[in-house]
Structure formats: C-alpha cells, structure tokens
Amino acid sequence: MDGTSFMSVDEVAQTLGVSKSYAYKIVHQLNAELKAEGYLTISGRVNKQYFIERTCYGVTKKER
C-alpha cells in the first residue's frame, strides 16, 4: 500500500487474503456504511483509514 488515502479492490484482497470477488463485496459494504453516514464514496475503492478501523488491523490486543 502506497501513500494514497484509498485502497483498491486488489489491495483489499491482498491484505485480507481473500478473492477479488469477495473483496468487491467488502468494499461495497464499507462504502455503503460510509454513504449512510453522509460521506462521498468512490466505487471500487475504500477509504484506507476506515478499512483499518473496521478490520482487525485497527485494534491492538489490549483493546480487544
């Protein structure tokens, strides 16, 4: 992942170790959540910070 603020479907698939088609479903779900909160979303991309918060990568063991 480079210094951009959005992740592509390919990056989501690689990070989570899932297929590209399942990564599309995840991106779609996360974007739907953001859209419901009033944020502008980009199809096929997800905000990197929101992705990290919503996956296990945003939580340390002490916080769990």
NUVO-905654 format. One record per residue (C-alpha): residue number from 1; residue in three letters; x, y, z. Coordinates in nm, 2 decimals. Example, Ala and Ser with C-alpha at 12.3 -4.5 7.8 and 13.67 -1.06 7.14 Angstrom:
2
NODE    n  res       x       y       z
NODE    1  ALA    1.23   -0.45    0.78
NODE    2  SER    1.37   -0.11    0.71
***
This chain:
64
NODE    n  res       x       y       z
NODE    1  MET    0.00    0.00    0.00
NODE    2  ASP    0.14    0.33   -0.10
NODE    3  GLY    0.08    0.68    0.04
NODE    4  THR   -0.28    0.72   -0.10
NODE    5  SER   -0.58    0.76    0.11
NODE    6  PHE   -0.79    0.50   -0.07
NODE    7  MET   -0.74    0.12   -0.12
NODE    8  SER   -0.83   -0.06   -0.44
NODE    9  VAL   -1.01   -0.39   -0.45
NODE   10  ASP   -0.68   -0.56   -0.54
NODE   11  GLU   -0.52   -0.42   -0.22
NODE   12  VAL   -0.81   -0.52   -0.01
NODE   13  ALA   -0.80   -0.87   -0.15
NODE   14  GLN   -0.42   -0.90   -0.09
NODE   15  THR   -0.44   -0.75    0.26
NODE   16  LEU   -0.72   -0.98    0.38
NODE   17  GLY   -0.61   -1.28    0.17
NODE   18  VAL   -0.94   -1.32    0.00
NODE   19  SER   -1.05   -1.35   -0.36
NODE   20  LYS   -1.10   -1.04   -0.57
NODE   21  SER   -1.48   -1.10   -0.60
NODE   22  TYR   -1.51   -1.12   -0.22
NODE   23  ALA   -1.30   -0.81   -0.18
NODE   24  TYR   -1.56   -0.63   -0.41
NODE   25  LYS   -1.83   -0.73   -0.16
NODE   26  ILE   -1.63   -0.60    0.13
NODE   27  VAL   -1.56   -0.27   -0.05
NODE   28  HIS   -1.92   -0.23   -0.14
NODE   29  GLN   -2.03   -0.30    0.22
NODE   30  LEU   -1.78   -0.05    0.37
NODE   31  ASN   -1.88    0.22    0.11
NODE   32  ALA   -2.25    0.16    0.19
NODE   33  GLU   -2.17    0.23    0.56
NODE   34  LEU   -1.98    0.54    0.47
NODE   35  LYS   -2.26    0.66    0.23
NODE   36  ALA   -2.52    0.61    0.51
NODE   37  GLU   -2.31    0.84    0.73
NODE   38  GLY   -2.32    1.11    0.46
NODE   39  TYR   -1.97    1.06    0.31
NODE   40  LEU   -1.88    1.06   -0.06
NODE   41  THR   -1.76    0.73   -0.18
NODE   42  ILE   -1.57    0.61   -0.49
NODE   43  SER   -1.68    0.28   -0.65
NODE   44  GLY   -1.41    0.02   -0.64
NODE   45  ARG   -1.21    0.20   -0.37
NODE   46  VAL   -1.25    0.23    0.00
NODE   47  ASN   -1.10    0.48    0.24
NODE   48  LYS   -0.79    0.33    0.39
NODE   49  GLN   -0.84    0.47    0.74
NODE   50  TYR   -1.20    0.34    0.76
NODE   51  PHE   -1.09    0.00    0.63
NODE   52  ILE   -0.82   -0.02    0.90
NODE   53  GLU   -1.08    0.08    1.17
NODE   54  ARG   -1.34   -0.17    1.05
NODE   55  THR   -1.10   -0.47    1.03
NODE   56  CYS   -0.89   -0.63    1.29
NODE   57  TYR   -0.59   -0.43    1.18
NODE   58  GLY   -0.71   -0.12    1.36
NODE   59  VAL   -0.73   -0.29    1.71
NODE   60  THR   -0.44   -0.39    1.93
NODE   61  LYS   -0.46   -0.69    2.15
NODE   62  LYS   -0.50   -0.48    2.46
NODE   63  GLU   -0.81   -0.30    2.32
NODE   64  ARG   -0.98   -0.64    2.24
***
